[in-house]
């Protein structure tokens, strides 16, 4: 699919997304927390708000539970 044919509003996405797997909010929270900790200066407001959002909707809070949920999701 060429760039001209792609249109997310019409759910016309590129070929690279056809086999893509989605992340759970709790997995995104782990990634953002790691990024947040790396930014020892002043984390951006966008990262802080994103982290708050995914934590609010994360089903799993414990990092080990998040990893196990991700492993179970892959096995399905």
N, C-alpha and C positions, 0 to 999 in steps of 0.2 A: 504494500500500500504506500503510495507516494505521500509526501508531506501535504500536498494540495488536497488529497482525498481525506486526510485525517480531520476529524471533528469530534471532540469530546462531548459536545452538547448533544450530538446525535449518536453517541456511543460508537463512533467510527474511530477506533484506536489503531495504533501501529502494530505490526506483526510481532514486535518484541514483547507485547503485552498478552499475547494469546495463551502462553503457557506460564505466565507470571503467577506467583502465589501471593496472597494477601497476608499482611501482618496483623496480629491482634493488637488491641490498644495496649495491653500489658507489655507486649514485645517492643512496641514503639516507646513506651515509657522507659524501658531499660536502656534503649539506645539514646534517648534524650537525656536521661540522668547521667550517662557516661559523658556525653558531649558537654553537659552543664558542669560537671566536675573538671573537665579539661580546660574550661574557660575560667581560669583562676582570676582573671581581671574582673571584668563586669560582664556577666552573661547578657545576651541580648534579650530585650523584652519579648520578642517573638518566641524564643526558646522557652522562656519562663511560662508564657501563656500556653504554649503548646503542651508543655509538661503538665501543667495544672489540668488542662482539658483531658488528656489521656489518662491521668491518674484518677480523675473523677469517674471515668467510664470503664476503668480497668476492673476486670473480674478478679484477677489474681494480684495480690500485693507483694507476696514473698518472691524474691528472685528465683529461688529453686522451683517454686510452683509454676512460675512463668516458663522456665526452661522445660519442665516436664510437660506442661500443656503444649508447648511447641513441638516436642518430640511426639506426643500422642497425636497431634494434628497431622504430622508428616506421615505417621504410620497408617492413617485412614485412607 
